[in-house]
């Protein structure tokens, strides 16, 4: 991670799914991560272009893509897909694109939504963007 990105930590978090892509944004200090939106997945390159547009619009200094590593630490098909997604993003933008372990973020997002009185089964888009916020939170916490 370069010093410029570490100094300004406004980042875009990405939770890739088959149907939806959850997005979250950190504040410039890197202290607060909030769900931003959920995109309906359309495939490459449309998804990549929309993510880069949102990163530019919100002046993100980096993009953090969730990497769904298996519980045993291995990389299965979903992790390989996320890595390919991140590689394509890197080829389309000058922003740093970082992958970060996202194990259990969807589960944690659902638990947080339930605690807030939201039914995750009826609010899948909220789960996806909340999971993106957790990915970003976890990544930024690791920088400290």
GUFIBA-514478 format. One record per residue: x, y, z of N, C-alpha, C in turn; residue number from 1; residue in one letter. Coordinates in pm, whole numbers. Layout:
residues N
    n.X    n.Y    n.Z   ca.X   ca.Y   ca.Z    c.X    c.Y    c.Z   i aa
      X      Y      Z      X      Y      Z      X      Y      Z NUM  A
...
***
This chain:
residues 144
    n.X    n.Y    n.Z   ca.X   ca.Y   ca.Z    c.X    c.Y    c.Z   i aa
     86   -117      0      0      0      0     90    122      0   1  X
     64    215    -88    149    333    -95    113    431     14   2  X
    204    522     46    179    622    148     61    710    115   3  X
     42    743    -15    -70    829    -54   -203    766    -19   4  X
   -217    637    -44   -342    569    -14   -361    558    137   5  X
   -253    530    209   -264    517    354   -301    651    418   6  X
   -251    762    362   -279    894    419   -426    931    398   7  X
   -478    906    281   -619    932    253   -685    798    231   8  X
   -766    757    324   -820    622    320   -961    612    266   9  X
  -1006    707    187  -1139    690    125  -1126    578     24  10  X
  -1194    470     55  -1186    351    -29  -1324    298    -60  11  X
  -1332    227   -169  -1455    162   -211  -1440     13   -183  12  X
  -1531    -43   -106  -1532   -186    -78  -1629   -257   -171  13  X
  -1591   -376   -215  -1671   -450   -313  -1693   -593   -264  14  X
  -1820   -634   -257  -1857   -771   -224  -1921   -830   -349  15  X
  -1848   -916   -418  -1893   -973   -545  -1983  -1092   -521  16  X
  -2096  -1094   -589  -2186  -1208   -584  -2231  -1245   -724  17  X
  -2295  -1359   -735  -2344  -1404   -866  -2455  -1313   -919  18  X
  -2540  -1265   -829  -2658  -1187   -867  -2639  -1038   -842  19  X
  -2572  -1005   -730  -2556   -866   -690  -2411   -838   -650  20  X
  -2375   -710   -656  -2244   -664   -610  -2269   -556   -506  21  X
  -2230   -585   -383  -2246   -488   -275  -2128   -392   -274  22  X
  -2158   -265   -249  -2054   -162   -245  -2065    -82   -117  23  X
  -1950    -42    -66  -1944     40     55  -1833    143     36  24  X
  -1839    248    117  -1743    356    107  -1693    393    245  25  X
  -1564    418    254  -1510    467    381  -1506    620    377  26  X
  -1506    680    494  -1486    825    500  -1338    852    474  27  X
  -1300    978    450  -1160   1008    418  -1061    968    527  28  X
  -1106    962    651  -1014    924    759   -993    773    766  29  X
  -1078    697    699  -1069    552    705  -1124    494    834  30  X
  -1199    574    908  -1252    529   1037  -1393    472   1026  31  X
  -1472    525    933  -1613    485    923  -1639    429    784  32  X
  -1699    311    779  -1735    247    652  -1886    232    649  33  X
  -1946    278    542  -2091    270    531  -2132    204    399  34  X
  -2239    126    403  -2291     69    279  -2324    181    181  35  X
  -2292    162     56  -2318    264    -46  -2437    226   -133  36  X
  -2428    113   -201  -2534     70   -290  -2511    -77   -326  37  X
  -2605   -133   -397  -2592   -268   -450  -2624   -263   -598  38  X
  -2537   -320   -677  -2558   -327   -821  -2608   -465   -859  39  X
  -2696   -470   -958  -2734   -598  -1014  -2621   -640  -1107  40  X
  -2564   -759  -1084  -2451   -806  -1164  -2494   -822  -1309  41  X
  -2413   -765  -1398  -2439   -774  -1542  -2329   -846  -1616  42  X
  -2217   -870  -1547  -2103   -936  -1610  -2000   -835  -1656  43  X
  -1887   -891  -1698  -1777   -807  -1746  -1806   -760  -1887  44  X
  -1762   -641  -1924  -1692   -542  -1844  -1785   -440  -1777  45  X
  -1916   -457  -1794  -2011   -358  -1741  -1998   -340  -1590  46  X
  -1984   -449  -1515  -1971   -438  -1369  -1846   -361  -1330  47  X
  -1737   -390  -1398  -1610   -323  -1369  -1620   -172  -1397  48  X
  -1680   -140  -1509  -1694      1  -1547  -1779     76  -1446  49  X
  -1889     15  -1399  -1975     83  -1301  -1902    102  -1168  50  X
  -1823      4  -1129  -1746     16  -1004  -1644    128  -1016  51  X
  -1574    134  -1128  -1474    240  -1147  -1541    377  -1151  52  X
  -1656    388  -1215  -1730    514  -1218  -1766    559  -1076  53  X
  -1815    466   -994  -1850    500   -856  -1726    538   -774  54  X
  -1616    468   -796  -1492    502   -727  -1450    645   -764  55  X
  -1457    678   -892  -1422    813   -937  -1518    917   -879  56  X
  -1647    887   -886  -1749    980   -838  -1730   1013   -689  57  X
  -1691    913   -612  -1675    931   -467  -1530    960   -426  58  X
  -1446    979   -527  -1305   1013   -504  -1232    910   -417  59  X
  -1261    784   -442  -1193    677   -370  -1047    672   -413  60  X
   -961    640   -318   -818    630   -344   -775    486   -374  61  X
   -866    391   -349   -838    250   -374   -969    173   -374  62  X
   -964     54   -430  -1079    -37   -433  -1038   -165   -362  63  X
  -1119   -207   -265  -1091   -329   -189  -1198   -433   -226  64  X
  -1154   -540   -287  -1243   -647   -334  -1237   -763   -234  65  X
  -1355   -805   -189  -1362   -919    -98  -1315  -1047   -164  66  X
  -1232  -1121    -94  -1179  -1248   -144  -1237  -1360    -58  67  X
  -1330  -1439   -114  -1397  -1544    -36  -1312  -1670    -20  68  X
  -1219  -1661     72  -1131  -1774    102  -1210  -1876    183  69  X
  -1187  -2005    155  -1253  -2111    231  -1208  -2108    376  70  X
  -1287  -2166    464  -1255  -2165    607  -1121  -2232    637  71  X
  -1079  -2325    552   -949  -2391    574   -833  -2313    513  72  X
   -864  -2195    457   -760  -2110    400   -733  -2133    252  73  X
   -799  -2232    194   -777  -2260     52   -860  -2165    -36  74  X
   -820  -2160   -162   -889  -2076   -259   -970  -2165   -353  75  X
  -1101  -2157   -341  -1190  -2235   -427  -1232  -2153   -548  76  X
  -1334  -2199   -619  -1382  -2130   -739  -1423  -1985   -713  77  X
  -1489  -1958   -601  -1534  -1821   -573  -1414  -1728   -552  78  X
  -1311  -1775   -485  -1191  -1693   -464  -1120  -1669   -597  79  X
  -1111  -1770   -680  -1047  -1752   -810  -1126  -1653   -896  80  X
  -1259  -1657   -885  -1342  -1562   -960  -1317  -1419   -909  81  X
  -1308  -1403   -778  -1282  -1271   -721  -1144  -1219   -762  82  X
  -1045  -1308   -768   -912  -1268   -810   -912  -1223   -957  83  X
   -986  -1296  -1040   -997  -1257  -1182  -1069  -1123  -1195  84  X
  -1172  -1103  -1114  -1247   -977  -1113  -1152   -862  -1077  85  X
  -1073   -882   -973   -978   -780   -929   -872   -753  -1036  86  X
   -823   -858  -1101   -724   -839  -1209   -780   -753  -1320  87  X
   -907   -779  -1357   -967   -700  -1464   -983   -555  -1421  88  X
  -1025   -533  -1295  -1035   -396  -1244   -900   -325  -1254  89  X
   -794   -395  -1214   -659   -335  -1219   -622   -294  -1361  90  X
   -667   -372  -1459   -633   -341  -1598   -711   -220  -1652  91  X
   -818   -182  -1581   -905    -74  -1629   -890     57  -1552  92  X
   -815     56  -1442   -803    176  -1361   -660    191  -1309  93  X
   -624    313  -1277   -494    339  -1215   -502    327  -1063  94  X
   -623    316  -1009   -639    303   -864   -582    169   -817  95  X
   -525    166   -697   -486     36   -642   -612    -50   -621  96  X
   -604   -175   -659   -713   -271   -637   -655   -381   -549  97  X
   -711   -393   -430   -660   -483   -327   -764   -591   -302  98  X
   -721   -716   -286   -813   -820   -243   -793   -840    -93  99  X
   -905   -871    -25   -900   -888    120   -994  -1000    161 100  X
   -946  -1084    251  -1021  -1198    303  -1159  -1153    354 101  X
  -1262  -1214    302  -1398  -1176    342  -1471  -1286    418 102  X
  -1398  -1381    471  -1465  -1493    540  -1563  -1441    646 103  X
  -1683  -1495    640  -1791  -1470    736  -1850  -1329    732 104  X
  -1815  -1246    635  -1870  -1111    633  -2021  -1110    606 105  X
  -2068  -1196    517  -2212  -1199    490  -2289  -1243    614 106  X
  -2235  -1341    686  -2297  -1388    810  -2301  -1275    913 107  X
  -2190  -1205    929  -2183  -1092   1023  -2277   -979    981 108  X
  -2285   -953    850  -2375   -848    800  -2520   -883    833 109  X
  -2557  -1009    815  -2693  -1052    847  -2720  -1035    997 110  X
  -2624  -1071   1080  -2641  -1058   1225  -2659   -911   1265 111  X
  -2580   -824   1205  -2592   -680   1237  -2726   -624   1191 112  X
  -2772   -668   1075  -2901   -621   1026  -3014   -670   1115 113  X
  -3006   -797   1158  -3108   -849   1249  -3111   -768   1378 114  X
  -2993   -735   1430  -2984   -655   1553  -3045   -517   1534 115  X
  -3045   -468   1410  -3104   -338   1379  -3252   -349   1343 116  X
  -3307   -472   1352  -3449   -491   1323  -3482   -512   1177 117  X
  -3381   -543   1096  -3401   -566    953  -3397   -715    927 118  X
  -3490   -765    845  -3493   -907    811  -3404   -931    689 119  X
  -3286   -994    708  -3194  -1015    595  -3256  -1090    478 120  X
  -3344  -1185    505  -3404  -1263    397  -3489  -1177    304 121  X
  -3538  -1066    354  -3620   -975    273  -3540   -856    220 122  X
  -3415   -846    260  -3333   -731    224  -3195   -775    177 123  X
  -3191   -859     75  -3064   -914     25  -2968   -804    -20 124  X
  -3021   -698    -79  -2933   -589   -124  -2864   -523     -5 125  X
  -2936   -508    105  -2875   -449    224  -2766   -540    280 126  X
  -2788   -670    274  -2688   -764    321  -2560   -749    238 127  X
  -2574   -739    107  -2458   -730     19  -2378   -602     42 128  X
  -2445   -489     55  -2371   -364     78  -2315   -358    220 129  X
  -2386   -419    317  -2334   -426    454  -2211   -516    459 130  X
  -2211   -625    382  -2094   -714    376  -1976   -639    314 131  X
  -2001   -556    213  -1892   -475    154  -1834   -381    258 132  X
  -1920   -323    343  -1872   -234    449  -1785   -311    548 133  X
  -1823   -434    580  -1744   -516    673  -1609   -554    612 134  X
  -1606   -583    484  -1480   -613    415  -1387   -492    426 135  X
  -1441   -375    400  -1364   -252    406  -1317   -224    549 136  X
  -1408   -240    645  -1372   -221    787  -1256   -311    827 137  X
  -1264   -437    790  -1161   -534    823  -1028   -496    759 138  X
  -1031   -457    633   -909   -419    565   -845   -297    632 139  X
   -925   -194    656   -871    -72    716   -819    -96    857 140  X
   -885   -182    932   -838   -214   1068   -700   -280   1063 141  X
   -675   -355    958   -546   -421    942   -433   -326    907 142  X
   -467   -205    863   -364   -107    829   -306    -38    951 143  X
   -380    -42   1061   -338     31   1181   -233    -43   1259 144  X
***
